[in-house]
Amino acid sequence: MTKTILEVENLKKYYFQPGGMFSSLRGEKRIIPAVDDVSFYIKENETMGLVGETGCGKTTIGRTLLKLTPVTSGRIIFNEKEITWLKEREFRPIRREMQMIFQDLDAALNPKMRIQSILKEALTVHRRLSDAEIDHDISELLEKVNLKKGKLSNFPGELSGGEKRRVGIARALAVGARFLVADEPTSALDVSIQAQVVNLLKDLQKNLGLSYLFISHDLRIVELISHKVAVMYLGQIVEMGLGGRIANEPRHPYTSILWSSLVEKKNKESTKALADIQKEGWGVFDFERPHTGCRFSPRCPVYEANGRPSICSDPSTPPQLQDIGNAHKVRCHFPL
């Protein structure tokens, strides 16, 4: 049986902002639930896609898993060891196994360091190596990510977007990562380069047994690379299941609309739902103050079609993430 490498239980990350003048006088703070009671697991050699609109909490989840952002509550278990509240010194030996491919590599890669120095720094941060061992390991990394040796003398600003992605992946592999959080790894790349990056990640997973949390807006790529997919809305997972089922048989109205808006589908019901909601207009919503009850209800065509039932808006009856069979979970009172 494949071993679970990462388990997340009831993860919460709340941000607190002072309220208005009177709230401040009373000592009250405004709570922003960036991540609100999220649970999932990832097995070895598995990819979990994480999708949703900007601001839904995807990147925050990735950063909390790697302890780049402190959690408010919940548990993070990596390789059967709870790491949630480990101090930096205690977490340091584990950090090498958990790495992130950052979305903005222009900021993540030191613009004043040549590629060779960037990779050398990653190789030697946890190990003492001779110059010969460093040269050997760098050559192996370049081969793994299909990057030409001539690029070692370049600065990051002299590389193409796809080459920067390969350097980011190579740097993560250099420290011995087993689990990677890939935050929008194909964004701002040409379609052909996106395919190359995805194929590279799949090959590395097959050859090295890597596990990925793949965060992306591109649902086509998520469907292609992911074994399972979680759909987020305003800090919560609203649907989770096998990649093919999420794409072709979505049960949450939001998932159906999200996929229909970005992927050509033959499902007439999904197309109609999209047309109806576009006709009404999505409107402007305060993502920092989620609606009580079902958070999606103000934008939900199913809620409207059912006459706005009170169970959807009642704060005492928020929908729970329920298992509907075949490893498929949905957070909805009226699943499709």
JOTAVEN-V11410 format. One record per residue. N is the residue number from 1. RES is the residue in one small letter. BURIAL is # if it has 9 or more other C-alpha atoms within 8 Angstrom, else .. Layout:
<<N | RES | BURIAL> <N | RES | BURIAL>>
//
This chain:
<<1 | m | .> <2 | t | .> <3 | k | .> <4 | t | #> <5 | i | #> <6 | l | #> <7 | e | #> <8 | v | #> <9 | e | #> <10 | n | #> <11 | l | #> <12 | k | #> <13 | k | #> <14 | y | #> <15 | y | .> <16 | f | .> <17 | q | .> <18 | p | #> <19 | g | #> <20 | g | .> <21 | m | .> <22 | f | .> <23 | s | #> <24 | s | #> <25 | l | .> <26 | r | .> <27 | g | .> <28 | e | #> <29 | k | #> <30 | r | .> <31 | i | #> <32 | i | #> <33 | p | #> <34 | a | #> <35 | v | #> <36 | d | #> <37 | d | #> <38 | v | #> <39 | s | #> <40 | f | .> <41 | y | #> <42 | i | #> <43 | k | #> <44 | e | #> <45 | n | #> <46 | e | #> <47 | t | #> <48 | m | #> <49 | g | #> <50 | l | #> <51 | v | #> <52 | g | #> <53 | e | .> <54 | t | .> <55 | g | .> <56 | c | #> <57 | g | #> <58 | k | #> <59 | t | .> <60 | t | #> <61 | i | #> <62 | g | #> <63 | r | #> <64 | t | #> <65 | l | .> <66 | l | #> <67 | k | #> <68 | l | .> <69 | t | .> <70 | p | .> <71 | v | #> <72 | t | .> <73 | s | .> <74 | g | #> <75 | r | #> <76 | i | #> <77 | i | #> <78 | f | #> <79 | n | .> <80 | e | .> <81 | k | .> <82 | e | #> <83 | i | #> <84 | t | #> <85 | w | .> <86 | l | .> <87 | k | .> <88 | e | .> <89 | r | .> <90 | e | .> <91 | f | #> <92 | r | .> <93 | p | .> <94 | i | .> <95 | r | #> <96 | r | #> <97 | e | #> <98 | m | #> <99 | q | #> <100 | m | #> <101 | i | #> <102 | f | #> <103 | q | #> <104 | d | .> <105 | l | #> <106 | d | #> <107 | a | .> <108 | a | .> <109 | l | #> <110 | n | #> <111 | p | #> <112 | k | .> <113 | m | #> <114 | r | #> <115 | i | #> <116 | q | #> <117 | s | .> <118 | i | #> <119 | l | #> <120 | k | #> <121 | e | .> <122 | a | #> <123 | l | #> <124 | t | #> <125 | v | .> <126 | h | .> <127 | r | .> <128 | r | .> <129 | l | .> <130 | s | .> <131 | d | .> <132 | a | .> <133 | e | .> <134 | i | #> <135 | d | .> <136 | h | .> <137 | d | #> <138 | i | #> <139 | s | #> <140 | e | .> <141 | l | #> <142 | l | #> <143 | e | #> <144 | k | #> <145 | v | #> <146 | n | .> <147 | l | #> <148 | k | .> <149 | k | .> <150 | g | .> <151 | k | #> <152 | l | #> <153 | s | .> <154 | n | #> <155 | f | #> <156 | p | #> <157 | g | .> <158 | e | .> <159 | l | #> <160 | s | .> <161 | g | .> <162 | g | #> <163 | e | #> <164 | k | #> <165 | r | #> <166 | r | #> <167 | v | #> <168 | g | #> <169 | i | #> <170 | a | #> <171 | r | #> <172 | a | #> <173 | l | #> <174 | a | #> <175 | v | #> <176 | g | .> <177 | a | #> <178 | r | #> <179 | f | #> <180 | l | #> <181 | v | #> <182 | a | #> <183 | d | #> <184 | e | #> <185 | p | #> <186 | t | #> <187 | s | .> <188 | a | .> <189 | l | #> <190 | d | .> <191 | v | .> <192 | s | .> <193 | i | #> <194 | q | #> <195 | a | .> <196 | q | .> <197 | v | #> <198 | v | #> <199 | n | .> <200 | l | #> <201 | l | .> <202 | k | #> <203 | d | .> <204 | l | #> <205 | q | #> <206 | k | #> <207 | n | .> <208 | l | .> <209 | g | #> <210 | l | #> <211 | s | #> <212 | y | #> <213 | l | #> <214 | f | #> <215 | i | #> <216 | s | #> <217 | h | .> <218 | d | .> <219 | l | #> <220 | r | .> <221 | i | .> <222 | v | #> <223 | e | #> <224 | l | .> <225 | i | #> <226 | s | #> <227 | h | #> <228 | k | #> <229 | v | #> <230 | a | #> <231 | v | #> <232 | m | #> <233 | y | #> <234 | l | #> <235 | g | #> <236 | q | #> <237 | i | #> <238 | v | #> <239 | e | #> <240 | m | #> <241 | g | #> <242 | l | #> <243 | g | #> <244 | g | #> <245 | r | #> <246 | i | #> <247 | a | #> <248 | n | .> <249 | e | .> <250 | p | #> <251 | r | #> <252 | h | #> <253 | p | #> <254 | y | .> <255 | t | #> <256 | s | #> <257 | i | #> <258 | l | .> <259 | w | #> <260 | s | #> <261 | s | .> <262 | l | .> <263 | v | .> <264 | e | .> <265 | k | .> <266 | k | .> <267 | n | .> <268 | k | .> <269 | e | .> <270 | s | #> <271 | t | #> <272 | k | .> <273 | a | #> <274 | l | #> <275 | a | .> <276 | d | #> <277 | i | #> <278 | q | .> <279 | k | .> <280 | e | .> <281 | g | .> <282 | w | .> <283 | g | .> <284 | v | .> <285 | f | .> <286 | d | .> <287 | f | .> <288 | e | .> <289 | r | .> <290 | p | .> <291 | h | #> <292 | t | #> <293 | g | #> <294 | c | #> <295 | r | #> <296 | f | #> <297 | s | #> <298 | p | .> <299 | r | .> <300 | c | #> <301 | p | #> <302 | v | .> <303 | y | #> <304 | e | .> <305 | a | .> <306 | n | .> <307 | g | .> <308 | r | .> <309 | p | .> <310 | s | .> <311 | i | #> <312 | c | #> <313 | s | #> <314 | d | #> <315 | p | .> <316 | s | .> <317 | t | #> <318 | p | #> <319 | p | #> <320 | q | .> <321 | l | #> <322 | q | .> <323 | d | .> <324 | i | .> <325 | g | .> <326 | n | .> <327 | a | .> <328 | h | #> <329 | k | #> <330 | v | #> <331 | r | #> <332 | c | #> <333 | h | .> <334 | f | .> <335 | p | #> <336 | l | .>>
//
